[in-house]
Amino acid sequence: MVEVPEYTVLAVASVLGVLLAERFWWRTGLLRTAQFWVAMGIVFFFQTLVDGWLTKLRAPIVIYNPAHLTGIRVPFDIPVEDYAFGFSMVSLTLVAWVRLGRRHESPAPERPR
């Protein structure tokens, strides 16, 4: 029987789910902006620091079942799947923020002439 790396499958599914939902349902256009990618760079920088400390193989605080991962760990022994979940969580939050904000915006008041 083939062992399915469940964490990997769920990580990839979460990224695809967010990307497809943004493209075909929410349509905020947020993922096409420079501001989004700058924010993701900041998130990944701090995620690398914290996740690297939590998952370092020489003294791990968080231990994963190797059967559920690809085994790819970069940098600082961080499972690559953690970056996928990080992308999904932050992207989903930002897209929801933008989408809900647009839904609740009131029309701009007219300027006096």
ZADO-1210 file (C-alpha; in nm, 4 decimals, padded with zeros to 6 digits):
<atoms>
<atom x="00.0000" y="00.0000" z="00.0000" code="MET" pos="1"/>
<atom x="00.1275" y="00.3467" z="-00.0907" code="VAL" pos="2"/>
<atom x="00.1563" y="00.5876" z="00.2006" code="GLU" pos="3"/>
<atom x="-00.0066" y="00.9237" z="00.1137" code="VAL" pos="4"/>
<atom x="00.1736" y="01.2263" z="00.2584" code="PRO" pos="5"/>
<atom x="-00.1441" y="01.3728" z="00.4085" code="GLU" pos="6"/>
<atom x="00.0084" y="01.6994" z="00.5268" code="TYR" pos="7"/>
<atom x="00.1529" y="01.7586" z="00.1800" code="THR" pos="8"/>
<atom x="-00.1766" y="01.6822" z="00.0074" code="VAL" pos="9"/>
<atom x="-00.3658" y="01.9161" z="00.2407" code="LEU" pos="10"/>
<atom x="-00.1047" y="02.1910" z="00.1998" code="ALA" pos="11"/>
<atom x="-00.1244" y="02.1764" z="-00.1788" code="VAL" pos="12"/>
<atom x="-00.5055" y="02.1577" z="-00.1674" code="ALA" pos="13"/>
<atom x="-00.5192" y="02.4653" z="00.0559" code="SER" pos="14"/>
<atom x="-00.3075" y="02.6690" z="-00.1869" code="VAL" pos="15"/>
<atom x="-00.5107" y="02.5539" z="-00.4873" code="LEU" pos="16"/>
<atom x="-00.8362" y="02.6215" z="-00.3025" code="GLY" pos="17"/>
<atom x="-00.7388" y="02.9793" z="-00.2188" code="VAL" pos="18"/>
<atom x="-00.6062" y="03.0476" z="-00.5703" code="LEU" pos="19"/>
<atom x="-00.9144" y="02.9044" z="-00.7404" code="LEU" pos="20"/>
<atom x="-01.1552" y="03.0800" z="-00.5042" code="ALA" pos="21"/>
<atom x="-00.9786" y="03.4111" z="-00.5650" code="GLU" pos="22"/>
<atom x="-00.9728" y="03.3646" z="-00.9410" code="ARG" pos="23"/>
<atom x="-01.3288" y="03.2437" z="-00.9943" code="PHE" pos="24"/>
<atom x="-01.5338" y="03.3524" z="-00.6924" code="TRP" pos="25"/>
<atom x="-01.3973" y="03.6445" z="-00.4910" code="TRP" pos="26"/>
<atom x="-01.2134" y="03.8186" z="-00.7785" code="ARG" pos="27"/>
<atom x="-01.0461" y="04.0862" z="-00.5657" code="THR" pos="28"/>
<atom x="-00.7334" y="04.1032" z="-00.7817" code="GLY" pos="29"/>
<atom x="-00.5277" y="04.1236" z="-00.4628" code="LEU" pos="30"/>
<atom x="-00.2827" y="03.8523" z="-00.5660" code="LEU" pos="31"/>
<atom x="-00.1804" y="04.0616" z="-00.8664" code="ARG" pos="32"/>
<atom x="-00.0661" y="04.3580" z="-00.6565" code="THR" pos="33"/>
<atom x="00.2858" y="04.4429" z="-00.5450" code="ALA" pos="34"/>
<atom x="00.1545" y="04.5249" z="-00.1968" code="GLN" pos="35"/>
<atom x="00.0321" y="04.1674" z="-00.1548" code="PHE" pos="36"/>
<atom x="00.3694" y="04.0191" z="-00.2484" code="TRP" pos="37"/>
<atom x="00.5577" y="04.2611" z="-00.0239" code="VAL" pos="38"/>
<atom x="00.3267" y="04.1565" z="00.2620" code="ALA" pos="39"/>
<atom x="00.3891" y="03.7894" z="00.1817" code="MET" pos="40"/>
<atom x="00.7650" y="03.8523" z="00.1833" code="GLY" pos="41"/>
<atom x="00.7375" y="04.0028" z="00.5315" code="ILE" pos="42"/>
<atom x="00.5209" y="03.7129" z="00.6493" code="VAL" pos="43"/>
<atom x="00.7605" y="03.4527" z="00.5078" code="PHE" pos="44"/>
<atom x="01.0602" y="03.6269" z="00.6678" code="PHE" pos="45"/>
<atom x="00.9061" y="03.6062" z="01.0141" code="PHE" pos="46"/>
<atom x="00.7588" y="03.2629" z="00.9473" code="GLN" pos="47"/>
<atom x="01.1074" y="03.1394" z="00.8637" code="THR" pos="48"/>
<atom x="01.2467" y="03.2724" z="01.1915" code="LEU" pos="49"/>
<atom x="00.9705" y="03.1278" z="01.4099" code="VAL" pos="50"/>
<atom x="00.9128" y="02.8052" z="01.2185" code="ASP" pos="51"/>
<atom x="01.2877" y="02.7448" z="01.1946" code="GLY" pos="52"/>
<atom x="01.3139" y="02.7638" z="01.5719" code="TRP" pos="53"/>
<atom x="01.0093" y="02.5396" z="01.6240" code="LEU" pos="54"/>
<atom x="01.1048" y="02.2657" z="01.3764" code="THR" pos="55"/>
<atom x="01.4858" y="02.2502" z="01.3954" code="LYS" pos="56"/>
<atom x="01.5816" y="01.8842" z="01.3814" code="LEU" pos="57"/>
<atom x="01.8521" y="01.9015" z="01.6501" code="ARG" pos="58"/>
<atom x="01.6034" y="02.0150" z="01.9196" code="ALA" pos="59"/>
<atom x="01.2487" y="02.0246" z="01.7774" code="PRO" pos="60"/>
<atom x="00.9579" y="02.1756" z="01.9640" code="ILE" pos="61"/>
<atom x="00.7125" y="02.0656" z="01.6941" code="VAL" pos="62"/>
<atom x="00.7603" y="01.7135" z="01.5615" code="ILE" pos="63"/>
<atom x="00.5966" y="01.5976" z="01.2386" code="TYR" pos="64"/>
<atom x="00.5271" y="01.2407" z="01.1350" code="ASN" pos="65"/>
<atom x="00.7703" y="01.1923" z="00.8438" code="PRO" pos="66"/>
<atom x="00.5170" y="00.9706" z="00.6644" code="ALA" pos="67"/>
<atom x="00.2904" y="01.2732" z="00.6147" code="HIS" pos="68"/>
<atom x="00.5530" y="01.5024" z="00.4571" code="LEU" pos="69"/>
<atom x="00.7631" y="01.5131" z="00.1417" code="THR" pos="70"/>
<atom x="01.0766" y="01.5319" z="00.3537" code="GLY" pos="71"/>
<atom x="01.1885" y="01.8544" z="00.1857" code="ILE" pos="72"/>
<atom x="01.3032" y="02.0961" z="00.4577" code="ARG" pos="73"/>
<atom x="01.4357" y="02.4430" z="00.3709" code="VAL" pos="74"/>
<atom x="01.5832" y="02.6499" z="00.5359" code="PRO" pos="75"/>
<atom x="01.6487" y="02.5694" z="00.9035" code="PHE" pos="76"/>
<atom x="01.4765" y="02.2294" z="00.8741" code="ASP" pos="77"/>
<atom x="01.1348" y="02.3841" z="00.7989" code="ILE" pos="78"/>
<atom x="00.9010" y="02.1455" z="00.6126" code="PRO" pos="79"/>
<atom x="00.8153" y="02.3024" z="00.2777" code="VAL" pos="80"/>
<atom x="00.4484" y="02.2275" z="00.3490" code="GLU" pos="81"/>
<atom x="00.4511" y="02.4879" z="00.6269" code="ASP" pos="82"/>
<atom x="00.5122" y="02.7615" z="00.3697" code="TYR" pos="83"/>
<atom x="00.2159" y="02.6403" z="00.1654" code="ALA" pos="84"/>
<atom x="-00.0134" y="02.6533" z="00.4686" code="PHE" pos="85"/>
<atom x="00.1279" y="02.9941" z="00.5632" code="GLY" pos="86"/>
<atom x="00.0554" y="03.1246" z="00.2144" code="PHE" pos="87"/>
<atom x="-00.2983" y="02.9871" z="00.2261" code="SER" pos="88"/>
<atom x="-00.3827" y="03.1278" z="00.5684" code="MET" pos="89"/>
<atom x="-00.2458" y="03.4763" z="00.5048" code="VAL" pos="90"/>
<atom x="-00.3832" y="03.4967" z="00.1497" code="SER" pos="91"/>
<atom x="-00.7277" y="03.3812" z="00.2587" code="LEU" pos="92"/>
<atom x="-00.7318" y="03.6358" z="00.5396" code="THR" pos="93"/>
<atom x="-00.6220" y="03.9261" z="00.3179" code="LEU" pos="94"/>
<atom x="-00.8600" y="03.8351" z="00.0360" code="VAL" pos="95"/>
<atom x="-01.1500" y="03.8056" z="00.2825" code="ALA" pos="96"/>
<atom x="-01.0551" y="04.1419" z="00.4338" code="TRP" pos="97"/>
<atom x="-01.0568" y="04.3091" z="00.0920" code="VAL" pos="98"/>
<atom x="-01.3738" y="04.1331" z="-00.0211" code="ARG" pos="99"/>
<atom x="-01.5701" y="04.2133" z="00.2952" code="LEU" pos="100"/>
<atom x="-01.4411" y="04.5691" z="00.2952" code="GLY" pos="101"/>
<atom x="-01.5690" y="04.6255" z="-00.0582" code="ARG" pos="102"/>
<atom x="-01.9066" y="04.4808" z="00.0325" code="ARG" pos="103"/>
<atom x="-01.9503" y="04.7235" z="00.3195" code="HIS" pos="104"/>
<atom x="-01.8196" y="05.0355" z="00.1471" code="GLU" pos="105"/>
<atom x="-02.0690" y="05.3127" z="00.1057" code="SER" pos="106"/>
<atom x="-02.0652" y="05.5262" z="-00.2063" code="PRO" pos="107"/>
<atom x="-01.8349" y="05.8252" z="-00.1869" code="ALA" pos="108"/>
<atom x="-02.0180" y="06.1457" z="-00.0988" code="PRO" pos="109"/>
<atom x="-02.0563" y="06.3998" z="-00.3753" code="GLU" pos="110"/>
<atom x="-01.8237" y="06.6974" z="-00.3648" code="ARG" pos="111"/>
<atom x="-01.9756" y="07.0430" z="-00.3609" code="PRO" pos="112"/>
<atom x="-01.9335" y="07.2266" z="-00.6895" code="ARG" pos="113"/>
</atoms>
